[in-house]
Structures are given as C-alpha cells and as structure tokens.
C-alpha cells in the first residue's frame, strides 16, 4: 500500500485585503494550516509516503522571503521523515515567469516543470513502483488537449498531478493560465489516481477505475469556500484507491440566507439567528431576503454582534417594494405617501435592474422621510 497526502491551493502568502485589519491573522491561518498538514504527514502513525502539491502552493509566483522560507522549512521536515514531495506549479505561482520562485533550487522536492506531460517520474515506494505524471502549464508552450496523456503501461501505480478546471462547482477561475479538463478524457488516461488543484472545494469522482480528486483549500479563502476543510489522503493498493479525509481548518466560513417575509419583527429574527451562530472562529455572511414589513437596522446589529464572530457581514437584500406596509404608506396623505406612490407606479413594467434602482431610491428616500414604521 502507498499513502499519498494530496494538497492543493495552499495559497501561502495570500494577503486577504478584503478582511481589512484582520488580514494578517487570516494570512497566518494559512501558514499554520500548512504546518498542521506537515505535522500530519510526518506523524508516523499516519504512514504517509509522499506529499503531492497540485498547484498554487503560493499565492504568487514571487512570494516574500518569509513565506518561501516557511515552505523550505516544511520540506526539510519531510526530508527528515523520508517522505517524498512531488509538486506542479499552478496559475498563481506559475513556472513560466522568468522570476518564478520555482526556478530556484528546492532541496527534497520533485518539481514536474516541463510544459507538457512527458515521461513520468518513477519512485520506488514501499516496494511499489509509483509513476508520477504532471506538467507546469506555460501559455507559450503548452498545447491542448491537456488530458489525453496515457500511462506508460509499466507495472505499479500511476498518479497524475494537474492544476486545471474540470468544470465542477462554481468557484473556477477562468483566465489565460487556466487548464480546461474533460472528465471523459481523464478517465481514459489509465491513471490510478489524478490529483487535481484549482477548484477550492472538495470533490471526488470515481469512474472507470480512475479516482479523480480536488482536495480544496485547507482554510476557506472567501465565501463560497464554506464549511469544513479537509486533509485528503489517498491510499493506493491492489484493491483500488481509498480516500480518507481529516478536518484541518481552524476557522469556518458560513453563508446563510434568511427569508424575513413572514417575520413580524425582522430585527428580532435576525438577532436570534446571530445569537445561535455566534462563534469567534466563524466568518459569517448573512443575507436578508424577502418582503419585510419593517426595516432592519443593519448597522446596529453589526455593532452589537461583530465582536462575537471573526468576521460578520450582513447583506440587506430585503424588498420593501412588495411589502404590505409600503402599500399602506402609499395611501398616506403626506409627502411620504406621495413619494412612495410615485415609486410604485408602473412597477410591474420594470426589469430587474430598474426594480433594483427603485428599491434603492425608496430606501434612501424613506430614510429622510420618517422611515417605514
């Protein structure tokens, strides 16, 4: 049996500018998650034979010296444990740049740096020949299709590393350095295991005797990478491939939507939910939807609860246009009533964009005219 720890999209050195004053803490979270992953690899009870880095190890092709030295230190730990390390660059830390860090020497690292899949790297692991296929995408030299390579036909296990877009999920970056992949072609390669990177959430495909896996990020990089993050271990034996997952993340991203259409007190409903979800290791994005009969004071809620989360973001997408309360205000003999009536006229003829503009105008106008209550 051969056990592979499959890592991808570590994005070491990412700056998290969207987090403001907490960006440095989140950057350190990535470093600590990586160290925990190597702790797992070198722990003898886990019996890890090799670590696969399937692209975007770094968030840029020229990371800081501090971030680079962090990676070297972890490679040294793998070396001391006699655990192989095999790596392909991704689109963030691409090899094609003339100043790419991958043009430096890294002790104890097998870098698959050719622009196309060629002869595999063959290593003897636990008396088994393991053949590793992969390439470093170069927009000037790499040619499609990128997924029609085949095994050499040699005995042993055949493992491919690819950083590309299989088209699963909704968090795919598409740009000039993306590598499009086709599921049907991948399962025809004859590989035992295909270690993918680029898509940030876990996904597993088993078809035609081939196991294809995206391990996802160790810590969520942004909303959409919600929930638990995993260390992924692939166990290869003559019986096939078995995937094992271990929870790894320190903090959790959570996106939730509350429909307040049937709430008699929208603010209280939101407050109760915030109390239920409060956790200082949670990054929460709470979206408010529906046709509310009262406004929600988002600023007050943030002030009251943001210290109970690592990050709290409340998105107010409530619709006042369709609320019963607005219809009552419309008949009010006042400046406020006339204002509401003017905005509701012809509403049924508007497209989504125009309705959004009316909604915004209604909110801002009512804020100056006594509100909705």
TARADA-V73576 format. One line per field, one symbol per residue. ss: DSSP state (a for helix, b for strand, c for the rest). phi: phi as a letter, one per 30 degrees, with the letter a starting at -180 (. if undefined). burial: 1 if it has 24 or more other C-alpha atoms within 12 Angstrom, else 0. A space follows every 10 residues. Layout:
ss = ???
phi = ???
burial = ???
//
This chain:
ss = cbbbbbbccc cbccccaaaa aaaaaaaaaa aaaaaaaaaa aacaaacccb bbbbcccbcc ccccaaaaaa aaaaaaaaaa cccbbbbbcc cccccccccc aaaccccccb bccccccccc bbbbbccbbb bbbbcccccc cccccccccc ccccccbbbb bbbcbccccc cccccccccb ccaaaacccc ccbbbbbccc ccbbbbbccb bbbbcccccc cccccccccb bbbbbbbccb bbbbbbbccc cbbbbbbbbc cccccaaaaa aaaaaaacbb bbbbbbbbbc cccccccaaa aaaaaaaabb bbbbbbcccc cccaaaaaaa ccccaaaaaa aaaaccaaac caaaaaaaaa aaaaaaaacc ccc
phi = .bcccccahd hejechedci dcdddddded dddddddded dddeddhdca ccccjhecdb dbddddddde dddddddddd dhcdbbbbdc ddcdddddcd dddddbdibc cccddbdbdd dcbcbhicdc ccclacebdc bdbddcbcdb ddiddjccbc cbcacdjcib bcdcadcdcd bceddddcdi ddbcccbjdc cdabbbahic ccbcdiddbe daejcdidcb dcccccbddk cccbbbdbdd cbcbcbcccc ecddbedddd ddddddcead ccccccccbj cdcadcdded ddddbddcbd bbbccccdcd ecddddddde dddadddddd dddddiedcd dedddddded dddddddccj icd
burial = 1111111111 1111100000 0000011111 1111111111 1100011111 1111111111 1110001101 1101101110 1011111111 1111110001 1100000111 1111111001 1110100001 1111111100 0100011111 1000011111 1111110100 1110001111 1010011011 1111111111 1111100001 1111111111 1111111111 1111111000 1110101111 1111110111 1000011011 1011001100 1111111111 1111111100 1100110011 1111011111 1110111011 0000011011 1011000000 0000000110 0110010000 110
//
